Structures are given as structure tokens and as C-alpha cells.
Amino acid sequence: MKHKILLLIAVGFIVTGSKAQNTKNFQITSTEKNNAIPNTLLDVVDYSSVKNWAVLPENYPASLKDYPVKNPQDSIDVFYVYPTLIVSDKDARWNVSIEDSIQRAKVLNTAVHFQASAWASSGSLYVPFYRQAHLRSYSNLENGGKTALLLAYSDVKAAFEYYLKHYNQGRGIILAGHSQGSTHIAALLHDFFDGKPLQNQLVSAYIPGIGFDKNQFGTVLFMDHPSQIGGFVTWNTFKHKYDKKNYQWYKGKVVINPVTWDTTTIAPRKLHKGFLYSNGKMYKNSFVTHIGNGVIWISTPHFQYRYLTFLMRNYHTGDVNLFWEDIKENSLLRVQNYKAKKKNIYFAKAGNTN
């Protein structure tokens, strides 16, 4: 598994508009320098404990109650992995403890609130806390980053294994992530779904914020139609004028238009269904969406605080909430098609027994 996740790490780079991470003051152990797996990687987080989950169906946080989320669809689960939240160049840690109160608050009040909520109507939501790798890990793979990302994935993998054994019970699965979360979701796709029986339970995988090849996986295919199931979709959001420094990490990668959910080059503003802003309001028909080479770029959003967007280098942090309502409606469509397919299979089998 080690070589597989390292390949995934190499194809993408987390960009948040922050300056490059300075590594000169960071203490790196000899094992990290040798790319050996430290003893901490052998530790396994106990996911039988509710406290190690940010969200479980029986324990939804207040951050999910601010929006009119419909009752989750029965027979469907959503497993969501949050993006990089430890980004300060003054933070010397390579991984953040899941006991860290500041990190836990960020997960609930930012990631769950503005991202995971987009899928909350599609199924029962599962969000594990994990020992997330610092942003610098992506640009310092050979100097400690590889080890940090492997440690983070070891938690995500352990949480998913626990989820499969104790919670899933054969239900359909939506995998969702962003940025570092998409890195880990992609590794789960390789380890548990690609060419394996569990792919029959995959509704869809939403993995924006990282550059992926069209043939990134073997049997988990890129979906270029809004109603397809069993594959993945991905996109990376930029301003009209590309952030050329960070654009290099996405050039040539596959991308979907997250308004039309196909490869339509341009989606007019009238088709945009809803952008969830930090004030809790939804802004529809907010921008034009264009597909470029490996990215999507959008026009300046039409909403009352649009002047704030002029200060942003790129829209990476908004990959999900910019398309919140679009994601919600598309996810529900794929769930509907997944259920219809399962129903048809059931009746076909029943008919064969008579």
C-alpha cells in the first residue's frame, strides 16, 4: 500500500493561497530523514470510541443543523474526509493530534459546516478525526512529508475499516473529500474499491482539490455524465486569470464542470444552483463556470461581498462551498440512480428464482 499512496501524493499539491512553507526551523527526526516509518505510525486510533469521530449518524454536531438538510436517504452512507486545516508556517508539527481542541473546532465549524453539509441529505454522514499532515508535507515529501501523509492516511484507513465492519451493513457509499481529504479518499478507492467487490456499493466519489489523471484507477472510472454511478469526479477552481505558479500542478489533469457535471466547456451563470457563503446564505446564479486544461475557472461571483474575492489568489478553499447546492442536487441524483439499479438487480434475481 505504501507505494500506491505515494504515487497519489505525487500527482497533487495543496494550494491555499498562503506563502510557501519555510522548513528551516522544523525539527525532523532521523527516521523521517531516512523515510522510515516512525513508531507513531504503528499506533492505531481507537475508532470504536465516539470521541474520535467528528460526525456519526447518532451524533450530528450543531454545525449541521444550520441548514435545511432533508432526512438522509436510507440505505446510503457518506464517508467524508476533511481538507488540510493545519497550514501555519509557524506551526512546527508535521501532524496534528486529534485531541487538539483548535483543530477539532476547525473541523466542525469549517469543514463539516461548509463542506460535509453538502452531502448530508444524501445519506448517513461519517466523519473521522485523523492526525492530519501539515500543508508543508506536500512540498517536502522527501524531508518528512511522506511520513506525515502516511500517518494521516493510516488513521483514515483505520476509520474506514472500522466503519465497514461495524456501521455499513451493505449500504451504498458516497466518498467525499477535498484537498488532503481527496488524497486520502483516492487511497481508499485504490485499497478497497478498485477492482474489488466493494465497488458494487460505490455510489460516487467526489475528490476535488487534487490533480488526478483520467485513468487514475483501474475500474473506478471518471464520470462525465451527471447521473453516472460507481466512479469519481474531480475539479480544481481558479480565478479567471490562472494562478500560474499553482496551475502547474493541475495542468493536463482530468476535470468535470461541477455545474453541469459533464465536460461542457462553459456553464452560464443561470445554471449555477448555489454558493454557500460564510454568512450562511446561499447565492444562486452567482458565476459563469469554464473548463480549462486541468482546472475550472469561474467569473467573479455575484454576491454582496464580491469585493473580497479580489484579494484571493485562487479559489481552492472554495472548491466545495462555491458549488454547495450543485453538489447536493447531483449527489441526490446519483443516489436515486444507484437505488434504481439495485432495485432492478433485485427484481432480476427474484425473477430468475421463479
TORMI-583834 format. One record per residue (C-alpha): x, y, z; residue in three letters. Coordinates in steps of 0.5 Angstrom, whole numbers. Example, Ala and Ser with C-alpha at 12.3 -4.5 7.8 and 13.67 -1.06 7.14 Angstrom:
residues 2
@c1 = 25&c2 = -9&c3 = 16&aa = ALA
@c1 = 27&c2 = -2&c3 = 14&aa = SER
end
This chain:
residues 354
@c1 = 0&c2 = 0&c3 = 0&aa = MET
@c1 = 6&c2 = 5&c3 = 1&aa = LYS
@c1 = 8&c2 = 6&c3 = -6&aa = HIS
@c1 = 1&c2 = 7&c3 = -8&aa = LYS
@c1 = -1&c2 = 13&c3 = -3&aa = ILE
@c1 = 6&c2 = 16&c3 = -5&aa = LEU
@c1 = 4&c2 = 16&c3 = -12&aa = LEU
@c1 = -2&c2 = 19&c3 = -11&aa = LEU
@c1 = 1&c2 = 24&c3 = -6&aa = ILE
@c1 = 6&c2 = 26&c3 = -12&aa = ALA
@c1 = 0&c2 = 28&c3 = -17&aa = VAL
@c1 = -2&c2 = 34&c3 = -13&aa = GLY
@c1 = 0&c2 = 39&c3 = -9&aa = PHE
@c1 = -5&c2 = 43&c3 = -4&aa = ILE
@c1 = -5&c2 = 50&c3 = -5&aa = VAL
@c1 = -9&c2 = 55&c3 = -1&aa = THR
@c1 = -6&c2 = 62&c3 = -3&aa = GLY
@c1 = -1&c2 = 62&c3 = 3&aa = SER
@c1 = 6&c2 = 63&c3 = 2&aa = LYS
@c1 = 11&c2 = 57&c3 = 1&aa = ALA
@c1 = 12&c2 = 54&c3 = 8&aa = GLN
@c1 = 19&c2 = 55&c3 = 11&aa = ASN
@c1 = 22&c2 = 49&c3 = 13&aa = THR
@c1 = 29&c2 = 52&c3 = 16&aa = LYS
@c1 = 26&c2 = 52&c3 = 23&aa = ASN
@c1 = 23&c2 = 45&c3 = 23&aa = PHE
@c1 = 26&c2 = 39&c3 = 27&aa = GLN
@c1 = 26&c2 = 33&c3 = 23&aa = ILE
@c1 = 28&c2 = 26&c3 = 26&aa = THR
@c1 = 33&c2 = 22&c3 = 23&aa = SER
@c1 = 28&c2 = 17&c3 = 22&aa = THR
@c1 = 24&c2 = 22&c3 = 18&aa = GLU
@c1 = 30&c2 = 24&c3 = 14&aa = LYS
@c1 = 31&c2 = 16&c3 = 12&aa = ASN
@c1 = 24&c2 = 16&c3 = 10&aa = ASN
@c1 = 23&c2 = 10&c3 = 15&aa = ALA
@c1 = 16&c2 = 10&c3 = 18&aa = ILE
@c1 = 17&c2 = 12&c3 = 26&aa = PRO
@c1 = 14&c2 = 8&c3 = 31&aa = ASN
@c1 = 8&c2 = 13&c3 = 32&aa = THR
@c1 = 5&c2 = 10&c3 = 25&aa = LEU
@c1 = 5&c2 = 4&c3 = 29&aa = LEU
@c1 = 0&c2 = 7&c3 = 34&aa = ASP
@c1 = -8&c2 = 6&c3 = 32&aa = VAL
@c1 = -13&c2 = 11&c3 = 34&aa = VAL
@c1 = -19&c2 = 7&c3 = 37&aa = ASP
@c1 = -25&c2 = 9&c3 = 33&aa = TYR
@c1 = -29&c2 = 5&c3 = 37&aa = SER
@c1 = -29&c2 = 11&c3 = 41&aa = SER
@c1 = -35&c2 = 16&c3 = 39&aa = VAL
@c1 = -30&c2 = 22&c3 = 41&aa = LYS
@c1 = -25&c2 = 20&c3 = 35&aa = ASN
@c1 = -31&c2 = 22&c3 = 30&aa = TRP
@c1 = -33&c2 = 29&c3 = 29&aa = ALA
@c1 = -39&c2 = 26&c3 = 26&aa = VAL
@c1 = -43&c2 = 20&c3 = 27&aa = LEU
@c1 = -51&c2 = 19&c3 = 25&aa = PRO
@c1 = -53&c2 = 19&c3 = 32&aa = GLU
@c1 = -48&c2 = 25&c3 = 34&aa = ASN
@c1 = -49&c2 = 30&c3 = 29&aa = TYR
@c1 = -46&c2 = 37&c3 = 31&aa = PRO
@c1 = -49&c2 = 43&c3 = 32&aa = ALA
@c1 = -46&c2 = 46&c3 = 25&aa = SER
@c1 = -50&c2 = 41&c3 = 21&aa = LEU
@c1 = -56&c2 = 44&c3 = 24&aa = LYS
@c1 = -56&c2 = 51&c3 = 21&aa = ASP
@c1 = -58&c2 = 49&c3 = 14&aa = TYR
@c1 = -65&c2 = 46&c3 = 12&aa = PRO
@c1 = -62&c2 = 39&c3 = 11&aa = VAL
@c1 = -67&c2 = 34&c3 = 9&aa = LYS
@c1 = -67&c2 = 27&c3 = 12&aa = ASN
@c1 = -61&c2 = 23&c3 = 10&aa = PRO
@c1 = -63&c2 = 18&c3 = 5&aa = GLN
@c1 = -64&c2 = 11&c3 = 7&aa = ASP
@c1 = -59&c2 = 5&c3 = 5&aa = SER
@c1 = -54&c2 = 10&c3 = 4&aa = ILE
@c1 = -48&c2 = 13&c3 = 8&aa = ASP
@c1 = -43&c2 = 19&c3 = 6&aa = VAL
@c1 = -36&c2 = 18&c3 = 9&aa = PHE
@c1 = -32&c2 = 25&c3 = 9&aa = TYR
@c1 = -25&c2 = 27&c3 = 10&aa = VAL
@c1 = -23&c2 = 34&c3 = 11&aa = TYR
@c1 = -18&c2 = 38&c3 = 8&aa = PRO
@c1 = -12&c2 = 41&c3 = 10&aa = THR
@c1 = -13&c2 = 45&c3 = 16&aa = LEU
@c1 = -6&c2 = 46&c3 = 19&aa = ILE
@c1 = -3&c2 = 51&c3 = 15&aa = VAL
@c1 = 1&c2 = 56&c3 = 19&aa = SER
@c1 = 9&c2 = 56&c3 = 17&aa = ASP
@c1 = 10&c2 = 58&c3 = 25&aa = LYS
@c1 = 7&c2 = 51&c3 = 27&aa = ASP
@c1 = 13&c2 = 46&c3 = 27&aa = ALA
@c1 = 8&c2 = 40&c3 = 28&aa = ARG
@c1 = 8&c2 = 35&c3 = 22&aa = TRP
@c1 = 2&c2 = 32&c3 = 24&aa = ASN
@c1 = -4&c2 = 35&c3 = 29&aa = VAL
@c1 = -6&c2 = 31&c3 = 35&aa = SER
@c1 = -14&c2 = 29&c3 = 34&aa = ILE
@c1 = -14&c2 = 31&c3 = 41&aa = GLU
@c1 = -12&c2 = 38&c3 = 39&aa = ASP
@c1 = -18&c2 = 43&c3 = 41&aa = SER
@c1 = -17&c2 = 48&c3 = 36&aa = ILE
@c1 = -16&c2 = 43&c3 = 30&aa = GLN
@c1 = -23&c2 = 40&c3 = 33&aa = ARG
@c1 = -26&c2 = 46&c3 = 33&aa = ALA
@c1 = -24&c2 = 48&c3 = 26&aa = LYS
@c1 = -26&c2 = 41&c3 = 23&aa = VAL
@c1 = -33&c2 = 42&c3 = 26&aa = LEU
@c1 = -34&c2 = 49&c3 = 25&aa = ASN
@c1 = -31&c2 = 50&c3 = 18&aa = THR
@c1 = -30&c2 = 43&c3 = 14&aa = ALA
@c1 = -36&c2 = 40&c3 = 17&aa = VAL
@c1 = -40&c2 = 46&c3 = 17&aa = HIS
@c1 = -39&c2 = 49&c3 = 10&aa = PHE
@c1 = -37&c2 = 42&c3 = 6&aa = GLN
@c1 = -39&c2 = 36&c3 = 9&aa = ALA
@c1 = -46&c2 = 39&c3 = 10&aa = SER
@c1 = -47&c2 = 39&c3 = 2&aa = ALA
@c1 = -47&c2 = 31&c3 = 2&aa = TRP
@c1 = -51&c2 = 31&c3 = 9&aa = ALA
@c1 = -58&c2 = 30&c3 = 5&aa = SER
@c1 = -55&c2 = 24&c3 = 1&aa = SER
@c1 = -54&c2 = 19&c3 = 7&aa = GLY
@c1 = -52&c2 = 18&c3 = 14&aa = SER
@c1 = -45&c2 = 22&c3 = 15&aa = LEU
@c1 = -39&c2 = 19&c3 = 18&aa = TYR
@c1 = -33&c2 = 24&c3 = 19&aa = VAL
@c1 = -27&c2 = 21&c3 = 23&aa = PRO
@c1 = -22&c2 = 26&c3 = 26&aa = PHE
@c1 = -15&c2 = 24&c3 = 24&aa = TYR
@c1 = -8&c2 = 26&c3 = 25&aa = ARG
@c1 = -7&c2 = 31&c3 = 19&aa = GLN
@c1 = -1&c2 = 32&c3 = 16&aa = ALA
@c1 = 1&c2 = 40&c3 = 16&aa = HIS
@c1 = 1&c2 = 43&c3 = 9&aa = LEU
@c1 = 8&c2 = 43&c3 = 8&aa = ARG
@c1 = 8&c2 = 36&c3 = 7&aa = SER
@c1 = 6&c2 = 36&c3 = 0&aa = TYR
@c1 = 12&c2 = 40&c3 = -2&aa = SER
@c1 = 17&c2 = 37&c3 = 3&aa = ASN
@c1 = 16&c2 = 29&c3 = 1&aa = LEU
@c1 = 23&c2 = 27&c3 = 2&aa = GLU
@c1 = 24&c2 = 31&c3 = 8&aa = ASN
@c1 = 19&c2 = 29&c3 = 13&aa = GLY
@c1 = 12&c2 = 30&c3 = 9&aa = GLY
@c1 = 12&c2 = 23&c3 = 6&aa = LYS
@c1 = 12&c2 = 20&c3 = 13&aa = THR
@c1 = 7&c2 = 25&c3 = 16&aa = ALA
@c1 = 2&c2 = 24&c3 = 10&aa = LEU
@c1 = 3&c2 = 16&c3 = 11&aa = LEU
@c1 = 1&c2 = 17&c3 = 18&aa = LEU
@c1 = -5&c2 = 21&c3 = 17&aa = ALA
@c1 = -8&c2 = 16&c3 = 12&aa = TYR
@c1 = -6&c2 = 10&c3 = 17&aa = SER
@c1 = -12&c2 = 14&c3 = 21&aa = ASP
@c1 = -17&c2 = 15&c3 = 15&aa = VAL
@c1 = -16&c2 = 8&c3 = 13&aa = LYS
@c1 = -17&c2 = 5&c3 = 20&aa = ALA
@c1 = -23&c2 = 9&c3 = 21&aa = ALA
@c1 = -26&c2 = 7&c3 = 14&aa = PHE
@c1 = -24&c2 = -1&c3 = 16&aa = GLU
@c1 = -28&c2 = 0&c3 = 23&aa = TYR
@c1 = -34&c2 = 4&c3 = 19&aa = TYR
@c1 = -34&c2 = -2&c3 = 14&aa = LEU
@c1 = -34&c2 = -7&c3 = 20&aa = LYS
@c1 = -39&c2 = -4&c3 = 25&aa = HIS
@c1 = -43&c2 = 1&c3 = 21&aa = TYR
@c1 = -44&c2 = 0&c3 = 14&aa = ASN
@c1 = -48&c2 = -6&c3 = 14&aa = GLN
@c1 = -48&c2 = -7&c3 = 6&aa = GLY
@c1 = -51&c2 = 0&c3 = 5&aa = ARG
@c1 = -49&c2 = 4&c3 = -1&aa = GLY
@c1 = -43&c2 = 9&c3 = 0&aa = ILE
@c1 = -41&c2 = 16&c3 = -2&aa = ILE
@c1 = -34&c2 = 18&c3 = -1&aa = LEU
@c1 = -33&c2 = 26&c3 = -1&aa = ALA
@c1 = -27&c2 = 30&c3 = 1&aa = GLY
@c1 = -23&c2 = 36&c3 = -1&aa = HIS
@c1 = -15&c2 = 37&c3 = -2&aa = SER
@c1 = -11&c2 = 33&c3 = 3&aa = GLN
@c1 = -18&c2 = 29&c3 = 4&aa = GLY
@c1 = -18&c2 = 28&c3 = -3&aa = SER
@c1 = -11&c2 = 25&c3 = -3&aa = THR
@c1 = -14&c2 = 20&c3 = 3&aa = HIS
@c1 = -20&c2 = 18&c3 = -1&aa = ILE
@c1 = -16&c2 = 17&c3 = -7&aa = ALA
@c1 = -12&c2 = 12&c3 = -3&aa = ALA
@c1 = -19&c2 = 9&c3 = 0&aa = LEU
@c1 = -21&c2 = 8&c3 = -7&aa = LEU
@c1 = -15&c2 = 4&c3 = -9&aa = HIS
@c1 = -14&c2 = 0&c3 = -3&aa = ASP
@c1 = -22&c2 = -2&c3 = -2&aa = PHE
@c1 = -26&c2 = -1&c3 = -9&aa = PHE
@c1 = -21&c2 = -1&c3 = -15&aa = ASP
@c1 = -23&c2 = -8&c3 = -18&aa = GLY
@c1 = -26&c2 = -10&c3 = -11&aa = LYS
@c1 = -33&c2 = -13&c3 = -9&aa = PRO
@c1 = -34&c2 = -6&c3 = -5&aa = LEU
@c1 = -34&c2 = -2&c3 = -12&aa = GLN
@c1 = -41&c2 = -5&c3 = -13&aa = ASN
@c1 = -43&c2 = -1&c3 = -7&aa = GLN
@c1 = -40&c2 = 6&c3 = -9&aa = LEU
@c1 = -45&c2 = 11&c3 = -11&aa = VAL
@c1 = -40&c2 = 16&c3 = -13&aa = SER
@c1 = -33&c2 = 19&c3 = -10&aa = ALA
@c1 = -32&c2 = 27&c3 = -10&aa = TYR
@c1 = -25&c2 = 28&c3 = -10&aa = ILE
@c1 = -24&c2 = 36&c3 = -11&aa = PRO
@c1 = -18&c2 = 40&c3 = -10&aa = GLY
@c1 = -12&c2 = 35&c3 = -12&aa = ILE
@c1 = -10&c2 = 34&c3 = -19&aa = GLY
@c1 = -12&c2 = 27&c3 = -22&aa = PHE
@c1 = -11&c2 = 23&c3 = -29&aa = ASP
@c1 = -17&c2 = 21&c3 = -32&aa = LYS
@c1 = -14&c2 = 14&c3 = -32&aa = ASN
@c1 = -12&c2 = 14&c3 = -24&aa = GLN
@c1 = -16&c2 = 8&c3 = -22&aa = PHE
@c1 = -17&c2 = 1&c3 = -26&aa = GLY
@c1 = -24&c2 = 0&c3 = -25&aa = THR
@c1 = -26&c2 = 6&c3 = -22&aa = VAL
@c1 = -28&c2 = 11&c3 = -28&aa = LEU
@c1 = -28&c2 = 18&c3 = -29&aa = PHE
@c1 = -35&c2 = 20&c3 = -29&aa = MET
@c1 = -37&c2 = 25&c3 = -35&aa = ASP
@c1 = -45&c2 = 25&c3 = -34&aa = HIS
@c1 = -49&c2 = 28&c3 = -28&aa = PRO
@c1 = -53&c2 = 21&c3 = -27&aa = SER
@c1 = -47&c2 = 16&c3 = -27&aa = GLN
@c1 = -45&c2 = 12&c3 = -21&aa = ILE
@c1 = -39&c2 = 8&c3 = -19&aa = GLY
@c1 = -34&c2 = 12&c3 = -21&aa = GLY
@c1 = -31&c2 = 19&c3 = -19&aa = PHE
@c1 = -31&c2 = 26&c3 = -20&aa = VAL
@c1 = -26&c2 = 32&c3 = -19&aa = THR
@c1 = -24&c2 = 39&c3 = -20&aa = TRP
@c1 = -20&c2 = 45&c3 = -18&aa = ASN
@c1 = -23&c2 = 52&c3 = -18&aa = THR
@c1 = -19&c2 = 58&c3 = -20&aa = PHE
@c1 = -20&c2 = 65&c3 = -22&aa = LYS
@c1 = -21&c2 = 68&c3 = -29&aa = HIS
@c1 = -13&c2 = 69&c3 = -29&aa = LYS
@c1 = -10&c2 = 63&c3 = -27&aa = TYR
@c1 = -5&c2 = 63&c3 = -21&aa = ASP
@c1 = 1&c2 = 61&c3 = -26&aa = LYS
@c1 = 5&c2 = 58&c3 = -20&aa = LYS
@c1 = 0&c2 = 53&c3 = -17&aa = ASN
@c1 = -3&c2 = 52&c3 = -24&aa = TYR
@c1 = 3&c2 = 47&c3 = -26&aa = GLN
@c1 = 0&c2 = 42&c3 = -21&aa = TRP
@c1 = -6&c2 = 41&c3 = -25&aa = TYR
@c1 = -5&c2 = 42&c3 = -32&aa = LYS
@c1 = -7&c2 = 36&c3 = -36&aa = GLY
@c1 = -11&c2 = 33&c3 = -31&aa = LYS
@c1 = -18&c2 = 31&c3 = -31&aa = VAL
@c1 = -23&c2 = 36&c3 = -29&aa = VAL
@c1 = -31&c2 = 36&c3 = -29&aa = ILE
@c1 = -35&c2 = 42&c3 = -29&aa = ASN
@c1 = -39&c2 = 42&c3 = -22&aa = PRO
@c1 = -45&c2 = 46&c3 = -25&aa = VAL
@c1 = -47&c2 = 41&c3 = -31&aa = THR
@c1 = -43&c2 = 35&c3 = -28&aa = TRP
@c1 = -40&c2 = 34&c3 = -35&aa = ASP
@c1 = -35&c2 = 36&c3 = -39&aa = THR
@c1 = -39&c2 = 42&c3 = -42&aa = THR
@c1 = -34&c2 = 48&c3 = -43&aa = THR
@c1 = -38&c2 = 54&c3 = -41&aa = ILE
@c1 = -44&c2 = 53&c3 = -36&aa = ALA
@c1 = -47&c2 = 60&c3 = -36&aa = PRO
@c1 = -49&c2 = 64&c3 = -29&aa = ARG
@c1 = -56&c2 = 62&c3 = -29&aa = LYS
@c1 = -55&c2 = 54&c3 = -29&aa = LEU
@c1 = -51&c2 = 55&c3 = -22&aa = HIS
@c1 = -55&c2 = 53&c3 = -17&aa = LYS
@c1 = -52&c2 = 56&c3 = -10&aa = GLY
@c1 = -46&c2 = 58&c3 = -7&aa = PHE
@c1 = -46&c2 = 58&c3 = 1&aa = LEU
@c1 = -42&c2 = 64&c3 = 4&aa = TYR
@c1 = -39&c2 = 64&c3 = 11&aa = SER
@c1 = -46&c2 = 69&c3 = 13&aa = ASN
@c1 = -50&c2 = 62&c3 = 12&aa = GLY
@c1 = -53&c2 = 65&c3 = 6&aa = LYS
@c1 = -54&c2 = 61&c3 = -1&aa = MET
@c1 = -52&c2 = 65&c3 = -7&aa = TYR
@c1 = -55&c2 = 62&c3 = -14&aa = LYS
@c1 = -54&c2 = 64&c3 = -21&aa = ASN
@c1 = -47&c2 = 67&c3 = -18&aa = SER
@c1 = -42&c2 = 66&c3 = -23&aa = PHE
@c1 = -40&c2 = 63&c3 = -30&aa = VAL
@c1 = -36&c2 = 57&c3 = -30&aa = THR
@c1 = -31&c2 = 55&c3 = -35&aa = HIS
@c1 = -27&c2 = 49&c3 = -36&aa = ILE
@c1 = -19&c2 = 50&c3 = -38&aa = GLY
@c1 = -13&c2 = 45&c3 = -38&aa = ASN
@c1 = -14&c2 = 41&c3 = -32&aa = GLY
@c1 = -18&c2 = 46&c3 = -28&aa = VAL
@c1 = -24&c2 = 50&c3 = -28&aa = ILE
@c1 = -24&c2 = 58&c3 = -27&aa = TRP
@c1 = -30&c2 = 62&c3 = -25&aa = ILE
@c1 = -32&c2 = 69&c3 = -26&aa = SER
@c1 = -32&c2 = 74&c3 = -20&aa = THR
@c1 = -38&c2 = 71&c3 = -16&aa = PRO
@c1 = -44&c2 = 76&c3 = -16&aa = HIS
@c1 = -46&c2 = 77&c3 = -9&aa = PHE
@c1 = -46&c2 = 83&c3 = -4&aa = GLN
@c1 = -39&c2 = 81&c3 = -1&aa = TYR
@c1 = -36&c2 = 80&c3 = -8&aa = ARG
@c1 = -30&c2 = 86&c3 = -7&aa = TYR
@c1 = -27&c2 = 81&c3 = -2&aa = LEU
@c1 = -25&c2 = 76&c3 = -8&aa = THR
@c1 = -21&c2 = 81&c3 = -11&aa = PHE
@c1 = -16&c2 = 79&c3 = -5&aa = LEU
@c1 = -16&c2 = 72&c3 = -6&aa = MET
@c1 = -10&c2 = 69&c3 = -11&aa = ARG
@c1 = -14&c2 = 63&c3 = -12&aa = ASN
@c1 = -21&c2 = 59&c3 = -10&aa = TYR
@c1 = -18&c2 = 53&c3 = -8&aa = HIS
@c1 = -21&c2 = 54&c3 = -1&aa = THR
@c1 = -28&c2 = 54&c3 = -4&aa = GLY
@c1 = -28&c2 = 48&c3 = -9&aa = ASP
@c1 = -34&c2 = 45&c3 = -5&aa = VAL
@c1 = -38&c2 = 51&c3 = -2&aa = ASN
@c1 = -38&c2 = 55&c3 = -8&aa = LEU
@c1 = -42&c2 = 49&c3 = -11&aa = PHE
@c1 = -45&c2 = 47&c3 = -5&aa = TRP
@c1 = -52&c2 = 47&c3 = -8&aa = GLU
@c1 = -50&c2 = 44&c3 = -14&aa = ASP
@c1 = -46&c2 = 38&c3 = -10&aa = ILE
@c1 = -52&c2 = 37&c3 = -6&aa = LYS
@c1 = -57&c2 = 36&c3 = -12&aa = GLU
@c1 = -52&c2 = 32&c3 = -16&aa = ASN
@c1 = -51&c2 = 27&c3 = -10&aa = SER
@c1 = -58&c2 = 26&c3 = -9&aa = LEU
@c1 = -59&c2 = 25&c3 = -17&aa = LEU
@c1 = -53&c2 = 19&c3 = -16&aa = ARG
@c1 = -57&c2 = 16&c3 = -10&aa = VAL
@c1 = -63&c2 = 16&c3 = -14&aa = GLN
@c1 = -60&c2 = 12&c3 = -20&aa = ASN
@c1 = -56&c2 = 8&c3 = -15&aa = TYR
@c1 = -62&c2 = 6&c3 = -12&aa = LYS
@c1 = -66&c2 = 4&c3 = -18&aa = ALA
@c1 = -60&c2 = 0&c3 = -20&aa = LYS
@c1 = -60&c2 = -4&c3 = -14&aa = LYS
@c1 = -68&c2 = -5&c3 = -15&aa = LYS
@c1 = -67&c2 = -7&c3 = -22&aa = ASN
@c1 = -62&c2 = -12&c3 = -20&aa = ILE
@c1 = -66&c2 = -15&c3 = -14&aa = TYR
@c1 = -72&c2 = -16&c3 = -18&aa = PHE
@c1 = -68&c2 = -19&c3 = -24&aa = ALA
@c1 = -65&c2 = -24&c3 = -19&aa = LYS
@c1 = -72&c2 = -25&c3 = -16&aa = ALA
@c1 = -75&c2 = -27&c3 = -23&aa = GLY
@c1 = -69&c2 = -32&c3 = -24&aa = ASN
@c1 = -71&c2 = -36&c3 = -18&aa = THR
@c1 = -78&c2 = -37&c3 = -20&aa = ASN
end
